[in-house]
Amino acid sequence: MLITAIPPIALTVGANRIVRGIAIPHPVGDPKEEPESELGLRKELLKKALEALSTPIAEQTLFS
């Protein structure tokens, strides 16, 4: 499972579960946000990542 801001590259290299991240320098957060809202953003990404890991797949899948 990969969290990335550039899903086409993840698809090209063969990652099987891909979660779309926020931005290239900060795929799992946004330092411009207030701490409380960034924590919420990170929690949502973690939930998506855990969902991706627990979802049975037969081919490469992008979780947006």
Contacts in CASP RR format, 6 or more apart in sequence:
PFRMAT RR
TARGET T0000
AUTHOR 0000-0000-0000
METHOD contacts of the structure
MODEL  1
MLITAIPPIALTVGANRIVRGIAIPHPVGDPKEEPESELGLRKELLKKAL
EALSTPIAEQTLFS
1 15 0 8 1.000
1 16 0 8 1.000
1 17 0 8 1.000
1 18 0 8 1.000
1 19 0 8 1.000
1 49 0 8 1.000
1 52 0 8 1.000
1 53 0 8 1.000
2 10 0 8 1.000
2 15 0 8 1.000
2 17 0 8 1.000
2 18 0 8 1.000
2 19 0 8 1.000
3 19 0 8 1.000
3 20 0 8 1.000
3 21 0 8 1.000
3 27 0 8 1.000
3 28 0 8 1.000
3 45 0 8 1.000
3 49 0 8 1.000
4 10 0 8 1.000
4 15 0 8 1.000
4 18 0 8 1.000
4 19 0 8 1.000
4 20 0 8 1.000
4 21 0 8 1.000
4 27 0 8 1.000
5 20 0 8 1.000
5 21 0 8 1.000
5 22 0 8 1.000
5 23 0 8 1.000
5 24 0 8 1.000
5 27 0 8 1.000
6 24 0 8 1.000
7 18 0 8 1.000
7 20 0 8 1.000
7 62 0 8 1.000
10 18 0 8 1.000
11 18 0 8 1.000
11 60 0 8 1.000
11 62 0 8 1.000
14 60 0 8 1.000
15 60 0 8 1.000
16 57 0 8 1.000
16 59 0 8 1.000
16 60 0 8 1.000
16 61 0 8 1.000
17 52 0 8 1.000
17 53 0 8 1.000
17 55 0 8 1.000
17 57 0 8 1.000
17 60 0 8 1.000
17 61 0 8 1.000
17 63 0 8 1.000
18 52 0 8 1.000
18 60 0 8 1.000
18 61 0 8 1.000
18 62 0 8 1.000
18 63 0 8 1.000
19 45 0 8 1.000
19 48 0 8 1.000
19 49 0 8 1.000
19 52 0 8 1.000
19 63 0 8 1.000
19 64 0 8 1.000
20 62 0 8 1.000
20 63 0 8 1.000
20 64 0 8 1.000
21 27 0 8 1.000
21 28 0 8 1.000
21 45 0 8 1.000
22 28 0 8 1.000
22 29 0 8 1.000
22 30 0 8 1.000
22 41 0 8 1.000
22 45 0 8 1.000
23 29 0 8 1.000
23 30 0 8 1.000
28 42 0 8 1.000
28 45 0 8 1.000
29 38 0 8 1.000
29 41 0 8 1.000
29 42 0 8 1.000
29 45 0 8 1.000
30 38 0 8 1.000
30 41 0 8 1.000
31 38 0 8 1.000
33 41 0 8 1.000
48 63 0 8 1.000
51 63 0 8 1.000
52 61 0 8 1.000
52 63 0 8 1.000
55 61 0 8 1.000
55 63 0 8 1.000
END
